[in-house]
């Protein structure tokens, strides 16, 4: 995909259209890591965060509480 660098205020940038955002599984506000490699190649990698153990545990406990009857029947 070929993109042109555009002037944006006092800076320059590349506009990511909706199709590119969807293909990259990105949305406005997502953080990305930008690396410049030898030879000038630029890579943009989405930064994904993992939920904390406490958050995962809380969701599991709430699910077990909400579906206790179903869980008992499945056991």
Secondary structure as the mmCIF struct_conf table of DSSP 4:
data_model
#
loop_
_struct_conf.conf_type_id
_struct_conf.id
_struct_conf.beg_label_comp_id
_struct_conf.beg_label_asym_id
_struct_conf.beg_label_seq_id
_struct_conf.end_label_comp_id
_struct_conf.end_label_asym_id
_struct_conf.end_label_seq_id
STRN STRN1 UNK A 6 UNK A 8
TURN_TY1_P TURN_TY1_P1 UNK A 9 UNK A 10
STRN STRN2 UNK A 11 UNK A 13
HELX_RH_AL_P HELX_RH_AL_P1 UNK A 18 UNK A 23
TURN_TY1_P TURN_TY1_P2 UNK A 24 UNK A 25
TURN_TY1_P TURN_TY1_P3 UNK A 28 UNK A 29
STRN STRN3 UNK A 32 UNK A 36
TURN_TY1_P TURN_TY1_P4 UNK A 38 UNK A 39
BEND BEND1 UNK A 40 UNK A 40
STRN STRN4 UNK A 42 UNK A 46
HELX_LH_PP_P HELX_LH_PP_P1 UNK A 50 UNK A 52
HELX_RH_AL_P HELX_RH_AL_P2 UNK A 53 UNK A 66
TURN_TY1_P TURN_TY1_P5 UNK A 67 UNK A 67
HELX_RH_AL_P HELX_RH_AL_P3 UNK A 68 UNK A 74
#
